[in-house]
Amino acid sequence: GTESSAGPARLALVADGGTAWAERREAARRWLAEGGARPADVLYRDAPVGGETAFVYTNGSAAYPGMGHALTLACPSLGESVRAGHRAIGTRLRSGRG
């Protein structure tokens, strides 16, 4: 592949700091150059994932009251889908109507 800072990512490394980043980067480089088993915490796709928007949420401890409210106001059908598909959480969603 070609190194680039533009366009969708095809290689992702999961590291928690310290020397982990350099170790993951070297393991990924070696794997891509030489083959073998994919290293842990290295994710790769031959082609970029299609689409334009992605949401990444951490675990539940990062949630806060009203999280996603503006999104459900902008996309009411999304809020309705959540209410319909997830009754426990759906009852806690504030309606953007009235």
C-alpha positions, 0 to 999 in steps of 0.5 A: 500500500501507499502511506497517505494522510488523506482518504479513508483509513484501511489500517487501524492500530489499537494501542493504549499508550506507552510503547504499545503504539510503536510495537503495534506499528512495527508488528503491522508493518512486518505482517503486511510485508511478510505475511503470517498471522494478523497481529492482535489489535491490528485491523486491515481491509484491502479496500476502504469501507464504504459510506460517509459517516461513522459514529464511535462511542465508548462504553456506557460510562462515557454517556451523559444526560441528553446525549444524542438529543440533537441527533434525534432532533436532526434525524427524527426517524433515527429516534423513532427506530431506537424507541421501537427497537430498544424499549428500555432505552427508548422510554428514556429518549426525549421527544423532539416534538412539542 
